[in-house]
Amino acid sequence: MTGCSRRFVLRLGGAAATGVLAGALAAADTPRTAAGRPSGDVPPEVEAAFAALRRRWREVSAGSGFDAEAEPYRTRLAERGAAAARYRRAMAPAGGSLWPDLPFPSLRATPARLQTMARAYALPGTGLTGDADLAGAVAAGIDHYRWRVYAAGAVPAGNWWNWQIGAPRKLLDAALLIGPHLTDRQGAALLSAVDHFVPERRLDDYSGTSTAANRVDLCTVTLLRAVLGSDPAKAALAVSALSPVFSYVTEGDGFYRDGSFVQHTSIPYQGTYGGTLLSGLATMFAVLRGSPWEITDPDRQIVFDMVERSFAPFIHDGFCMDLVSGRAVGRVPYGDHHRGHLIAAAILLLGQEASAAERARWQGMVKGWALRDAHRPMLATAEREDLGFHARLAAVLDDDAVPAAGEPSGHRLMAMSARAVHRRPGWCAALSMASDRIGHYEYGNGENLRGWHTGSGMLYWWGEGHGDHYSDCFWPTVDPYRLPGTTVSTKRLADGAGEAWGGSRPPGRWVGGATDGTYAAVGQHLNGLDSTMEAFKSWFFLDDAVVCLGAGITGQDGVPVETVVDNRRTAAPLTVDAAAGWAHLAGHGGYVVLDGGPLRTLREERTGRQRPGHPAEATRSYVTLWLDHGVDPAGAGYAYLLLPGASPEGTGARAADPGWAGVLANTARLQGVRIPSLGITAVNFWNGGAAGGLAASAPCSVLVREHGDGTATLTVSDPRRDLDELTVTWDRPVDGVLGGHRLLRSATTGERLTLAFGRLADRGGGSQTVTVRLPRET
């Protein structure tokens, strides 16, 4: 499992701008060997192709597409040059270090400094562009580090990622950037070391730590090694070994047809590993375009499709939601914004390889994100971290022909990764669940040790101006036993409870639901982590509310079980009308308890460290609302409304209108609601049964929506993924079926509607919709 923050692993650059790396680097583009001397062994046409790849690599990875004399590039390039100069002055090769403050092995920081120096040599405007002494220092530093640490024959210790991806990626990048200043001997020794730690057999089998994002990283290292060594066979291997990444999977790591992306077998991971994968592929596409090794895999379109199907659903106003970022959620403040920016950078670079229609949509999408990210402005962040991305983003922002896309509206349910995102005007919510295939949470390498309950139905939500709600030290300061939306046993857990790397998965298979793309019925059969607690939880996502139901809540841990209605990082005033059963949090929204006992509240200041051992502490204010089910409950339940953005008056009015949301059933057998104003009837059938005029022959989820135009849709799904057949009956007169689904075997209309479906088990928990015509009202 990798333990490295990917912040510097792949640094995207823009498309080449004429002359941006000219001048001092021209000599590096002549035919040469890996060490930078004219080649006599490689055919001229092959060496010319590699010379073009070296040039292209520098343009894409180091950054290009900007005027080095214009601001802000002039200032930022000068800063990079100053940093490189400091590193050069401080370099003092010794037996145990290259810099006195970085004792070996220093697998991250030492290669990173060498890379910084090499980029100052390669980039224009640094004050050190083409400086032979600087390049010589980089070459000497690479060789010293290679001799003392990264040596062929050395036995790697600690995290495998550092030896096979992190260190070689930076060392090879630095070597390519300084070109002929790396001697034949130095270049050959570095190639031997890379071959030792990353042998070709590493790409033979698509399994273990050589899948998805890790596979892309390993292919990138192999490509860089091929380019440095002018090795056509290794270049071809780097490209061909990408093929498994371009295929849909049905289990384990990779992309699923519903848009899910999983890494480490059981963790939804668009936010970190997925971002790294997208960045790596965008870079390789750009570098290899037009070369003999151009990526032409027939399935490569899957990656382009995933931009909008897999990544975009989890980007909100420029940040990437934490529910798809595994153990990385608490690494740094505003890490969600950094991950969103990384994905945006990858999308703009990948757009250079996409169709014109895709590129136009993506540019508008990224432009909208950048304009709405007020908490960590995307353009300012790019200026500090990635000038190539800054140039591409600035061009899009300045282009009046590119309209900024707004936040989409609708529901996305990715059943195969137990994640859901619901968007309506003015607010957005996201749901994180665990299942027999998706872990409760991930911890590893000392990270996210108290994320135990993030898979217990954590319901994130954002209203207007809430873009930093989970960013600003939320994870180190929030009560980990009271994450919003969760039902948990308050049994104390050890740091890192359960199996590392997401290995702890509950046995429940009924996790998922039905969505028509606008509304959704989602459910989770939950078993607690290292606990006897069990619950059946449902969420019905609507226009201005989420109806939350819980039933069959039991536990025998000798401690109370709680359902956390919300836990907001805020000092805003809280108003509670206990008699009427509602509460309102100023600037956030309202809460209406339909059933489940009195709403308990707490206002507190909480202090924590960003990570264990970190010297800086943070203190944040929280308002918590929860329902107490008591010690060792037997069959407890709850029902409440979450009303994002509601006013106190609106909250009170909703509480006074019991007919607005009718709870049809709330048991361990089925949970359902009827929303007359929306024409919605929805039931999660944990077992076969009937409620509210709907009946199902087996466990399933059903969402019915009457549209007001004489039609209705019935959407069904098989969250357990095991049904050979399913019969659903709606006790409502229906004149006929207007649109079916290929799994619809038969339909009977008349006084009631009966739909018989075939094998839903192979649909990955996906929703199937049937449209019917209702009788005309007389």
N, C-alpha and C positions, 0 to 999 in steps of 0.2 A: 504494500500500500504506500502511496506517496505521502510524504510529509512536508512538502515544500509549498510555500505560497507561490502561485504561478505569476506573481506580479511582473517579474522580469524574464520569465521563461520565453515568451514569444512577444517581441516588441514589433508591432506592425508598422510598416512604412507605406508611403503612397506610391502611386505609379511614377515611373521615371519621368523626370523633367529634363529636357535637353540641357546638357552641360552642367547639371547640378553637381556631379562628382568628377568633373573634368579637371584638367590642369595637373595637379600633383599626383593624381591617380592614374594618369594615362599609361604610365609605364607598367602598371600592374595588369593591364589588359592585354599585354602581348602574350603569345603562347609560352607556357611555362610548365614546370612540374609542380608537385604539391608544395615544394619548398620555395618556389618562385623563380626558378631558373629556366631558361629555354629548354623545351622538351625535345629529346631525340627519339624517344621510344613510342610516343603516342602519335598516331596518324594526325597530320595537320588539320584535317576537317573535324576530327574528334576534339582535338585540343582547342580549336576555334569555338566549338560548341560549349566547351567548359569555360573558356574565357568569357563567353557571353553570360553564362550562368553566374560566374563570379561577379560580373558587373551588375547583373540583375539582382543578385542577392544583396549586394551593398545598397542598391537603390531602395529595395523593398524593406530590408531589415533595419538599416541605419536611419532611413528617412530621406525623403526627397519630395519634389513637387512644390517647393517654396523658394522665395527669394531671400537668400541669406543676408542681404543688406537691409531688408525691410523688417519693421517691428511686427510682431514680437520676436521674430526669429533671430534678429541680430543680438538681442539681449540674451535669449536662452542659449544660443550657440556659444556665446562668450562664456556663459556660466558653465557649460559643459567643458569648454577648454580649460577654464580655471580649475575645475575639479580634477581633470586629467593631469594638469600641471602639479597639483598638490600630491596626487598619488605618485607621480614620477619622482618628485623630490623626496618623498617619504620612503620610497622603496629601498629596502636594505636586505638583500638576500642573505639568509642564514640557514643553518641546518634545520631549524624548526619553524621557519616562517619566511615569507616574502616581504611582509610588512610586520614590524614589531608588535603591532596591536592585533594581529590576526594569526595566532598560533595555528599550525597545521593540525588537522587536515583542512579546516576552513573550506569546505567543499562548496559553499555558496558565495561567501563574501570575497574570497581571493579571486576566483574566476570573474566575478562581477566587476571588480576594479580593473582587471585587465581588459575586459570588454569595454568599459567606459573609456579607457585610454585609447583603445583601438578605434572607437567611434569618433573620438576627438580628432584622430588622425584622418579618418575617412570623410568626415562631414566638412562642408565649407563653413567659413566664418568662425571657427573656434579659436583662431589664433595659433593653432597647432596643425592646421591642415597640411598634410604631406610632410610633416616634420620627421625627418629620418631618424633623429635621436629618439623621439618618442616611439616610433615604430620599432626601433632596435630595442628599446627598453621593454616593450610589450613582448617581443620575440624572446628576449632573455628571460622575462618573467614566466612566460609559458613554459619554456624549457626547464627552468628551475623548479616550477611547480610539478611539471611532468616527472622530473627526476626524483623529487622528494616525496611526492604523494601519488600522482596519477600515472603510475609507471606500469608498463607491461609486466605481468607477473605478480603485481601487488595483490594482496588479499583484501577485498573491500570489507569495511566494517560499518555497521549501522544501516541506515536506510538505503535500499538498493537504488532508489530514484536518483539520489545524488550522484552515483557512480555511472549510471547508464543514461541519464537524461540531463540532469541539471548541470553538472560540471562539464561534460563533453560538449553540450550545446553552446555554452559560453566560450569555452576554449577554442572550439572550431570556428565560431563566429569571429572571435578576435583574430585568429590566424588568417582567415580569409580577408578580413578588412585591412590587414597590414601588408598583404600581397607578398612581393619578392623579398621583404625584409626578414622573412622566416627562411632560414637556410635549409639546404637539402637535408642535412642531418637532423635539424630540429623538427622539420616537417615529417620526416620518416619516423622519428621517434614518437611524435604525437599520434600519427596514424596507427602505429603498432599498439600504443596504449588504448586507443579507442577500440581497436579490433579485439583487444583482450577483454575489455569490460562489456563491449556490445558486439559479440560475435554474430555472424550471419544467422546462426541457428536460432537466435533470439526472435527472428521473424518467421520461423518455420511453422509454429503452432499458434493459432489464434485462441489463446486461453490465458488464464492466470493474470499476470500483470502485463500482458502484451495484447490488450484489447482496447477498443474505443479510443479515448483520449491518449492513453499510454501508448497505444500502437501508433498514433499519429506522431507523438513525440519521438518514439524510437525510429520511425521512418525519416523524420526530420534530421535526426542525428546521423543516420545512415546516408542521407542525401548530402549533408555537409561534408561528411568524410569522403564521399565519392567525388564531390567537387574539388575539395582540397587535393585529393590524390589523382584527379583526372581518371577515374575508374568507371568506365561505362557499365560494367556488370553490376557494380554496387548501386549506381544511379537507377538502373532498371529494377533492381531488387527493392529499392526504397519506394518506387512507384507501384510496382506490382503488389507489394505487401500491404498497400492501402486498401486493396479491393474488399476485404471483409468489412471494413468500416462503412462501405457504401451499400450494405445489404441490411434489410430489416431483420430484426431478431424477434424471437418469441419468448426468450428467457435470457437471463444474464445481462451482460453489458451491451449497450448500443442503442440504436433508435428503434422504436416500435411504431407500428402503423398509426396508432392514435396520437403520435407526437411525443410520447414518453421518451426520456433519455435516462439510462441507468448506468452507473459505474459502481464498481465494488460489489457487483452481483445484485445488491438490494437497496441502493440509495439513488433516488432521483437527483440528477446532478447537472442540469443545464447551466447552473450558475458558476461553477468553477471548472470542473473537468470538461463540461460541455463547451464553455467559453474557450478553453484551451484547445479543444478539438477544432472548433470553428476557426479560431485564429490560425492554428497550424495548417489547416487545409487551405484557407484563404491565401496564406503565404506561399504554400507550395504550388497552388494553382498559378499565382502571379509570377513566381520565379521560373516555373517550367514552361510557361506559355510560349509556344513557337519553337521549343527546343525538341531534340529527338526523343526526349523523355516526357513530353507533355502528357498530362493526365487525361486519358480518354476513356476511362472505365465506363461501360454503358450504364451503370447504376449510379454514376456520380450525381445525377439529377436529384437523387434522394436527399443529398445534403442541401441543395438549393431549396428544395421543398420544405425542409425542416426549419429554415429561417423563420417562416411565418407559422408553421404548424407546431414547432417545438420550442423555439426560443422566444419569439415575440409575445406569446401569451403570458410569460412570466416577467416581462419588462413593463414597469408602470412609471410613467413620467421620468424615464431615464435610469431607474435603478432596477436591479434584478432581485426579485422576491427571495427571501431567505429560505423558503420551504424547498428550494431546489439547489441548495448550496452545502448540504451535508455538514461536516464538522467545521467548515470554514466560516460559519456565521459569526463567530465571536472574535475572529482574528484581530481586526482593527475597527475602530469607529468608521462608520460610513463605508464599510466594505461592500454593502449591497450596491451603492452607487459606483464604486470602482468596478465591480463585476458587470454592471450594466453598461458602463463605458467601454469595457473590453469587448463585450459582445457587439456594441454599436460599431466600434472600430473594425472588427472582423467583418461585419455585414457590409460596410462601405467598401472594404477591400475586395471581398468576395463578389460584390456587385460588378466589378470590372470584368468578371468572367461570366456573368449571368446574362440572360436575355434582356433586351431593352425594356420590356414590360416589367420584369422583375426588378431591374435596377431602378426604374422610376418609382415603383412602389416602396422599395427599401429606402431610397433617399428621402422620400416624403415621411416615412415612418421614423427614421433616425432624426430628421429635422424636427419633427414634433416632439420627440423625446428630449432633444437638446434644449428646445425652447421652454419646455415645462419643468426641467430639472433646476429648480431655484435653490435647492439646498447644497448641491455640489455641482455648480455649472459645468456642463460637459466640455465646452470649448476651453474654459480656463484650466480644467484638469488636463486636457490634451496638451495644452501649451507647456505645462510643467513636465509631462511624462512622455509624450510621443508626438514629435513635430510633424511626422508624416500624417498621422491621424488628424492633427490640428489643421493641416493644409487641406485635406479632403473635406473635413467637416466645415471649415470656413467657406470653402467653395460652394457647398450645398446651402449653407445658411445665407450666403450672398446671392444665390440664384433665385430670382423671382419666378422663374419658370418651374421651380420645384415647390409645390404647395405642401405645407406642413400638415401631416396627417394627425387627426385628433385621436383621443383614446377610443378604441373600439367599444362597442356595446354588445353584450351577449355572454354566453356561458361556454367555457371549455372544460370538459371533464376528461382527464387522462387516467382511465381506469387501471391501466397496466402499471402505473406508478403511484396510484392512490393519491392523486392530486387533482384539485379543482380550482378554477379561477372564474369569478363572476364579476362582470362589469356592467354598471348602469350609470346613467348620467350623474356625475357628482361624487360617485364613490366606487370602490372596488374592494372585493374580498377574495381571500384565497384560503383553501382548506388543505391541511396536511394530515394524512392518516397512515396507519400501519396495517399490514395484512400478512397473510402467509407467505407473500413474496417480497414485501417491502418492509425494511427494518423499522423498529421503533424510533431509532435515531442512530447517528454515527459518531463514535469517538475514536481517536487514534492519535498517536504521536503527542499525547498530552493535551489534545484539543477537544473542546466541547464535552467536557467530562460530566456536565450536569444538564445535558440536553435530553434527559430521559423521556420526557413526556411530549416531545414535539410531534410524535406520531399518534397521540391520543386524542385526535380531533382538534388540533390547534387551529383556531380561526383568526387569521390575520385580516385586518381591514383598514382601509385608508379613505378618509374624506378629503375635502378641499384643504390644502395646506398641510397635510399629514405626511408628506414625502420623506420626513426624517424620523417617523415614529419608532421604527425598529432599528434605526441607524445609530442614533446618538447614545451609545453605551447601554442599549437595551439589554443585551445578553449578559453582560457582567453584573447588572444591577437588578434585573427582574427576579422575583421569587420563582425558582424553577419548579416548584410544586403547584404554582398557580398561573400557568400559561393560559391565555384566553381561549375559551371554547372547550377546554379539555375536561374530561371526567377522570379523576385520579384517586387512587388510594394515597393517603397522606403518610404511609409507611416511609420511614427515612431510608434513603438509598445511598450507597457508597458512590463516591466519584468514579465514573466509568463502570457503573453497574451494567450487568449483561455482557454480551460478547462484543469485542472490538470490531470496528469496520462494518457496523450495521448487521452483525451476525445474529442479533436477537430479533426474531420475528414472531408475532403472535400467531396462534393457530387459525384465527378467523379468516374464512375465505370470502364471506359476504362483505365486500368492501368495494364501493363504486356507486352506480346509480343510473338514472335515465335523464337525458337532456335533449331538448328540441333545439338547442342552440341559443335560446333566449332565457328560458327558465330551467330549473333542474330539481330533481329529487335525489339526494345523495345520502348514503348510509354507511355505517361502519359497525360491524360486530367486533367489539373491542375487548381484548384481554390485557390487563395491566402488565407492565414490565416488572418482573420479579415480585409479583403480587397475585393474590387470589381474586382481585377485582375483575368483574365482568360487566359489560354494559352494551346496550343496543342504542346507537345514536343515529339520528337523522337530521338533515338540514334541507329545508326547502327554500331555494333561492328565488326571490321575487323582484319586483321593481324597486321598492323602497324598503324592503325588509328581508330578513332571514328568519324563518320559523325554525326553532331548534327544539327537538324532542329527544327525550331519553327515557328508556324503560329497562326493566329487568336488571337494575343496578344492584349487584350483590358483592359481598366481600367478606373475608374471614381473616383479616390481618390484625384485628384487634385495635384498629384505628379508624377515624372518620374517613368517609369517602365524600369528595366534593365535586361539584360541577362549577367551573369558573365561567361565569357569564361574560366577564371581561376583565382585563387588567391593563389599564392605559397608563402610559408614561406621560403624566400630566399633573399639574397643580390646579387644574380648572375646578370651579365650583361644582359640587354634586348636589342635586336636589332629589329627595326621596319622598314619595307619597306612599307610605306603607299601606294605608287603608285601601287605596285604589290599585295598588300592586304595580307601581311603575317608578322609574328613576330616570333622571336626565343629567348628563354630563355636559356642561357648557362647552360649545365649540366642537363637540364630538357627535353626540346623538342620544337616543333614548333606548330604554329597556322596559319591556312589559312582561311581567310574570303571569302566565296563564294558569300554571299549575306547578306545584313543587315546593310550596312552603315559602317562608319569608326570605326576602333578598337580604343577604348580609353584605356589609360594606366595610372598607378599611382604607384610610388614607395614611401613607407612610413615606418616609425618606429611606432609600436603600442605597448602600454603598458597596462597591465591588471593584475588583481589578479586571482589566481587559483580559488577562490570562494569568494563570498561577505564576507567582514569582515576579510579576511585573510591578515595578515600584510605584507607578501612578495609580491613585484611586479615583473613582468617579462616584458622585452621589446624584441620584435622580429621584424625582417625586413620582409616586404611583397612586392611582385610585383603583381599588379592586372590588369587584362585585361577584358574589358567589352564592351557591345554594348548598347547604349542608345536609347530606343524606344520613348523617349519624354514623355511629360505630357499627361496623359489620352489618350494613343494610341487607335486607332480603327483598328484592323486587321493588326497589325505589324507582322513582321516575321524576321527570321535570318537563315543563313546556314553557318556553318564553320566546319573545320576539326581540331581535336586534334591529334597531332602526337607525342606520347610519345617517347623520346629518339632520335628524329630526329636531324640531324645536320643542320646548317644554309643552307648548299648547298642543302640538301635533302628537306628542307622546301621550299626553293625557287623553286626547280624543280617541286615540287608537285603543287605549286601555278601557275606555268607556264604551267601546263598540265590540262586544264579544262575538258578533256575527261576522266581523271582517275576516277572521281566520278561524274556521271551524276545525277542531281536532277530531277527526273521524275515528282514530284508534291510536293508542299509545301503549303497546304491550311488547313483550318479547317475541310475539308472533307476527305482528305487523304494526306499522306506524304510518298514519296518513293524515292529510289535511285537505280542506276544500276552501278555496279563495273565490267566492262568488263574483267579486268585482273583476277578476281576471279570467273567469271561466275555467279555473284550474281545479282539477282533482288529481291528487298524487298520493300513491301508496308505495311504501317499501314493504314487500312481503318477505319477512324473514323465513316464513313457511307459507305453504299454500293457504288460502283463506279468502275472506271477503270483507270489504269495508267500503262504505260510501258509494255503493252501486258498482264497485269494481270487484272482480273475483279473479284469482289466478290459481292454476293447478299446481304450481311449484314455486319455490323461492325466486323472486324477481323484483324488478323495480318498474313501476308503471306511472307515466305522466300523461294525463289527458288535458287537452286545452281546446276549449270551444272559442272560435275566433270571431264570432259575431257577423260573419258573412255567409252563414249557412253551412260552414264546414267545421270540422274538428280534426285534431290530430291525436293519435295515440302512439306514444313512444314507449318502447319496452327495452329492457336489457337483462342480461344474465350475469350479475356481478360475480357469482361463484364460478362461472365459466365451466359448467358441467351439464347443461341441459341438452338432451337429445330432442325434446319436444316441450312445448309450452302452450297452454290454452288460456287466453285472457277473455273475460266476458265483461261487457259494459252494459249495465241495465238502463239502456237509453235507446229510444227508437232511432234507427239509422236507415237511410234510404239506399245507400250504396257506397262502395269503396272507390275512391277516385285515384288513389295512388298507393301501391303496396310496396313490398320489399321481396327480394327473391327468396327469402326464407319464410315468407308467408305462404303456407300450404293451402289454407282454405279460409274463407270468410263467410259468415252467415249474418245477414242483415234482416231488418224487420223490426219487431218489437224490442229486440235487444241485439247487440252486436257480439258476435263470437269470433275471435281470431285464433287460428291454430298455426303456430310457428314450428319450423323444423329445427335443425341442430343450431342452437345459439352458442354452444360451447366453444365454437371455433372463432367467435367474433371478438375475443379479447375483452369482454365486458362492454363492448360498444353498443350504442343506442340504435334501435331500428324503429323507424317511424312509418305509420300508415295514416293516410288522409281519407276521411269519410265525408259523405254528404248527409247533412241532417234534414229532417222533414221541415217544410216551410210552415211557419207559424200561421195559424188562421185567426 
